[in-house]
Amino acid sequence: MFANGQKNAVIARKLRVTERSVERWRRAWREGGTTALHSAGPPALPKLSAEQFARLETELERGPLAHGFTDQRWTLARIKTLIGKMFHIGYTVPGVWLLLRRNGWSCQRPVRRAIERQEPAIEVWKKEIWPQVEDPRRPKAPGSASKTKRARA
């Protein structure tokens, strides 16, 4: 597109990027040709190797109870702690989520509801109790947007 002399705005629309990005790419193309436009790869290599991640998956399959947690839920914070204990590598909670997603894991939520759930009691609570607890959206008296004037009565 650069060699054909297309304008930055046209290229940006076609590629759905900003014109600034196209300007930066055009400058790189002028200075270094098409090789200057090649990707430099990811900004950083993954902290865990494929072998380490395979070990982590094995431990995750054993369950949280095997690692001293009190219930059967894996949370990102717990997985972060497990990675730290097993490999002495620090991850952030969002970093753990990216690591899991990159390796084919997904967020799991329970499909079924609790057996103890009582739908009629929930409906009564929503209709009768919640409106009493919830703050009203608008004040009942007229107000003023000014910080110095009081509202008229």
Secondary structure, 3 states (H helix, E strand, C coil): CCCCCCCHHHHHHHHCCCHHHHHHHHHHHHHHCHHHHCCCCCCCCCCCCHHHHHHHHHHHHHCCHHHCCCCCCCCHHHHHHHHHHHHCCCCCHHHHHHHHHHCCCCCCCCCCCCCCCCHHHHHHHHHHHHHHHCCCCCCCCCCCCCCCCCCCC
